[in-house]
């Protein structure tokens, strides 16, 4: 499994936990959905930037 996949899976588990906590705090479902979409977008951006291969040094 690539490091990108591992990062995304961990981030999705985090988002699910946060969404469940928001639900238990009686946050409206529309705002939970908006938060989930935004967090997934941020997670993909972070995973892409952290796991991209480094450029080889120019010799």
PyMOL commands that set and color helices and strands:
alter all, ss='L'
color gray80, all
select helices_A, chain A and resi 3-24+29-51
alter helices_A, ss='H'
color red, helices_A
deselect
rebuild
show_as cartoon
